[in-house]
Amino acid sequence: MTEQSSTTPTWPDLPPGPYGTLSPDLVRRHAEAPMEPATLPSGDRVPMIVKYADVRGLLMSPASSRNLREPGLPRLVKGPFLDDDPAALMNQDPPEHTRYRRIMHGTFTPKRIERWRPRAAVIAEELIEAAGAEFDLVADFALPLPARVICEMLGVPMDRYEQFRGWTDTFLSTTDASAEARHEGLAEFTAYTRELIEQHRVKPGENLIDLLIEARDENDGLSEDELTNMVFTLIVAGHETTASMIIRGTFRLLCHPGQYAELAARPEQVEAAVEEILRHEAPGSNGMLRRITQDVALSAGTVPAGSVVLPNISAANHDPEAFEDPLRFDIHRFDDAQPNPHLAFGHGPHYCLGANLARMELQEAFRALVTGLPGLRAREDLADVRWSDGAFVYRPRRLLVSAR
């Protein structure tokens, strides 16, 4: 079912289940080993936290640090990766992180994001109309939709899309062989981001980059490195992670054609369905590492200070103690208020800054699909769909579909 990009599995002891579902070993871990070590793509082993309450508590804890740059600490991958940049919001701890978030407050509010909903809906409809009767949902819809939205929001020329698409694929690789290429791709993308910011300084407009350049908390603004990293992160997260959720979500709905048909008949159910897609499918990876700065008590025992652990959000979202029958995909799960919200966007201080944007794009993507293509079906056996391997986000490489 999967396409292997190297002779060694990316996550050796966490192979995915059939149809891209949760690794079967995580079911065992929930029941028997909620803090058992897992082997990272780098080959390092760290305790992996899988229970919902433990993951949620750890993400909220002030003892859970994203500063993983000390020599000798376990690494997710060998070579340069997203963990290495001290200017990245995702890698900062208070008080630097608090200051950064304070400056950014207001940039991604629901009110600001709602202004882009009509444009996202138009782009989604245009892509569906251009796709024809048979197309690849990955290349013809899921990738270009969030790319066009974020490029228009930021003021990024779409003629550079293929270039930064290639850079993103390279530095999000988790294979050993790509470490040098990953460094080169990251450097080239960063240089382009700096060039883009300078263009907006010379000729300012009303795009999101211009808002970021002007963002202030009193007299305190983003440093040049912080501004560069934020624009870089928005380009990457704004197209790759959202696209992956569109791809995985559509694949999951095609695995449950009755639920897709129900959404086509009742598109007002899309918002609740998106929440289930986020719970069941996000983040499409096994998560990011945390360094523990003080002893932390979890259900399975105490994590000592100095440890590096992996809070697995996907596993937490499939914890039977938090969600009834968690392996079941059910678009009605979030029809009513749930006792436990999903953790697709994280929790605590590092809750995803772009969550409102991602939700809006996913809602408009699936609304356009079920209303524009009510008879959508797969053109190949879904068991034969090839999935990415050796990438940070796990998703189908292509998804051939028919409009009827």
Helices and strands as residue ranges (DSSP letters): G 18-20, H 24-32, E 37-39, E 45-49, H 52-60, E 64-65, G 82-84, G 89-91, H 96-104, H 110-114, H 117-131, E 134-136, H 137-137, I 138-142, H 144-154, G 158-160, H 161-171, G 176-178, H 179-202, H 208-214, E 216-217, E 220-221, H 224-236, I 237-241, H 242-255, H 257-265, G 267-269, H 270-281, E 290-292, E 296-298, E 301-303, E 308-311, H 313-316, G 348-350, H 355-372, E 377-378, G 382-384, E 400-402
